[in-house]
Amino acid sequence: MINAIIIDDEPYCCESLATLLDRYCPQVHVLDTCFSGTTALQTIKAKEPQLVFLDIEMPQMNGFELLQKLPEINFQLVFTTSYDQYAIKAIKFSALDYLLKPIDREELQRAVHKAIQHLLQPLPQQFEILLQKIKTPVTSIQKMALPTVEGLQMIAVDSIISCTSNSNYTTLTLKDKQKVIASRTLKEIEEMLDEYFFLRVHHSFLVNLNEVDKYIKGEGGYLMMIDGSTVPVSRSRKEVLLKKLQPHKH
């Protein structure tokens, strides 16, 4: 049995989630529900839950502010949120879990299963990445947590040279010659990196434009990267690429 608390300023959302957990996740025991960040701080301290369902958008103190007030985070965490692109991007960067409202039963079961698997391996770095991303949405030194077969790998965004699609996985080539296979599609990686200087130059390739050495002309042509690797450019992406590489050329 895993002890949980639900934090949401809307009582109806708390009741709805508690009912879903009772019906479909019998391994979860809901210790308490909290309708504000202030109450939640006291409840977390007093009841020491193993799992917390945390609403992001709350008045007075939102979910992120609540996390920053905790002396330590020694529980598994699942965010619950209405669709908020900015919040979700920050959560994806940290590889923490979230559920979109209205909460889907199967998504909930998946999140609970994942939380139980990870109970014994809390990862403070994930929270550091999350909080850094919230405080400074765009910085040149930003880390992302990526799920791999072995677990989670923390990767500095500016260490990525290119990303290659491999069905539901993506291979990241890093500056130190290391290759990391992430359990994320190239589209997901592209969405996470869209505020950085990355560009999809081919349906299977995403590149860090800061790492391009040369563009070699051709039907689509190809890129020579600083590490010596080459990346094909599709005809349909050639014009966009050249505009990015020559922003001041008219």
C-alpha positions, 0 to 999 in steps of 0.5 A: 500500500502506498500512502498519498495526498491530493492537493487541489484548490477545487474540492470537486477535483480532489473528490474526483481523483480520490474516487478514481484512485479508490476504484482503479488504483487499490494499491493507493491509500489517500491519507488526506486532501488539501485545498491550499498550498498552506494546508498542504505544507503542514499535511506533508510535514505531518503525514509524510506521504510517499506520493503527492498529486499536486495541482499546478494552478492554485491561488495564493501559492501555486504548485511550483511555489509550494515545492520551493517551500519544502525543506526536502522532497522525499516523495514521488510526485504527479502534477495535475494540470489543465493544459498549460504549455509553459508548465508542461514544458518545464515538467517534461524538461525534468522528466517528472510525471503529469496528468491532464485534467480531466484525468483519464483512468488509464493515464492515472494507472500508468502514473501510479505504476511508474511512481511505485516503481520509482519509490526507492529512487527519488532524484533531487536533480529532477526537482532542481531542473524543474525549479531552474526551468520555472525561474529562468525559462530560457538560459544558455546553461540548461539541463534536461532529464531524459528517460533512458533504458537504464534510468534518467540521464541529466544532459546539458542542452548545449552539449547536444550536437544532433538528435536522430529519430529511431521510431519511439526513441531518439539517439542524441549525439553529444559533444563528448562523443557519447550517444544517449538513447532517450525514450522520447520521440524526436517530435517530443525532443523538438518541442522541448528544445524549440526555444533553443537554437535547434532546428529540424532539418529532416524528418529524422534529424534535429540539429543544434545550429551552434554546432554546424560547421558547414552547409554543403549544397545539393538537392537538399544538401547536408550539414557538416557538424563541428564533431565531423559528423554529417546530417542530411537536409531535406528539400522541404527544410532547406530554405528554413535552414538557410534563413536560420544560418543567414538571418541578416541576408535579404 
